[in-house]
Amino acid sequence: MSPKFSAAPEVLIIVSQGRTIGSTLKFDFSDLSLTEKKLKLIAFGINTIICDTIDENTLRWFVNRGVQVINNVTGEAIESFKNYMIGQQDIELKAQPKLEQPGGT
């Protein structure tokens, strides 16, 4: 994904079996609206999204459909995926934004 999910002109789908990459598919999403991108990814049957920035509404939309979203990850897509799969801690994570809790300070 591009740094910002909603502006991503393309998506890389990685098909894996265990910790092994089976195949990769790159799709052009440049002409799709955000809604079309979301529906297309669900239609592909994805179960995890690894990206940099994703808005909270889109994140919740995917989570409500059973998709795990790992955001604030930067770097090359394949390397980030490999690091995720083997559980390494060297994925370059950005600082998590602090969200104000309802009724909290």
ZIJO-V291992 format. One record per residue. N is the residue number from 1. RES is the residue in three letters. PSI is psi in radians with two decimals (* if undefined). NEAR is the number of other ideal C-beta (glycine too) atoms within 12 Angstrom. Layout:
N/RES/PSI/NEAR, N/RES/PSI/NEAR
//
This chain:
1/MET/2.72/38, 2/SER/2.94/20, 3/PRO/-0.59/19, 4/LYS/2.06/19, 5/PHE/-0.87/33, 6/SER/-0.39/26, 7/ALA/0.10/22, 8/ALA/2.11/30, 9/PRO/-0.28/19, 10/GLU/2.83/21, 11/VAL/2.46/29, 12/LEU/2.08/29, 13/ILE/2.22/28, 14/ILE/2.11/29, 15/VAL/2.15/18, 16/SER/2.73/21, 17/GLN/1.85/10, 18/GLY/-2.23/9, 19/ARG/0.22/15, 20/THR/2.30/13, 21/ILE/2.09/21, 22/GLY/-0.84/13, 23/SER/2.84/12, 24/THR/2.51/17, 25/LEU/2.27/18, 26/LYS/2.28/17, 27/PHE/2.47/22, 28/ASP/2.07/14, 29/PHE/0.18/27, 30/SER/-0.49/15, 31/ASP/0.11/11, 32/LEU/2.53/21, 33/SER/2.95/14, 34/LEU/-0.76/21, 35/THR/-0.76/15, 36/GLU/-0.69/18, 37/LYS/-0.81/34, 38/LYS/-0.82/32, 39/LEU/-0.67/18, 40/LYS/-0.77/22, 41/LEU/-0.71/33, 42/ILE/-0.73/20, 43/ALA/-0.56/14, 44/PHE/-0.27/21, 45/GLY/0.42/14, 46/ILE/2.63/29, 47/ASN/-0.16/20, 48/THR/2.39/26, 49/ILE/2.24/37, 50/ILE/2.09/36, 51/CYS/3.08/37, 52/ASP/-1.45/28, 53/THR/2.35/24, 54/ILE/2.37/33, 55/ASP/2.70/20, 56/GLU/-0.66/16, 57/ASN/-0.74/16, 58/THR/-0.72/31, 59/LEU/-0.87/25, 60/ARG/-0.66/15, 61/TRP/-0.82/24, 62/PHE/-0.79/30, 63/VAL/-0.72/20, 64/ASN/-0.27/13, 65/ARG/0.26/20, 66/GLY/0.25/14, 67/VAL/2.25/25, 68/GLN/2.27/16, 69/VAL/2.13/31, 70/ILE/1.84/27, 71/ASN/3.12/32, 72/ASN/0.53/24, 73/VAL/2.20/31, 74/THR/2.86/24, 75/GLY/-3.13/23, 76/GLU/2.40/16, 77/ALA/-0.84/29, 78/ILE/-0.76/18, 79/GLU/-0.72/21, 80/SER/-0.70/29, 81/PHE/-0.82/29, 82/LYS/-0.77/23, 83/ASN/-0.71/23, 84/TYR/-0.79/28, 85/MET/-0.63/22, 86/ILE/0.04/17, 87/GLY/0.38/10, 88/GLN/2.67/17, 89/GLN/0.12/9, 90/ASP/0.27/15, 91/ILE/2.27/25, 92/GLU/1.82/16, 93/LEU/2.41/19, 94/LYS/2.83/15, 95/ALA/2.34/8, 96/GLN/2.32/11, 97/PRO/2.54/13, 98/LYS/2.10/8, 99/LEU/2.40/9, 100/GLU/2.28/8, 101/GLN/2.47/7, 102/PRO/2.25/6, 103/GLY/0.03/5, 104/GLY/3.11/7, 105/THR/*/6
//
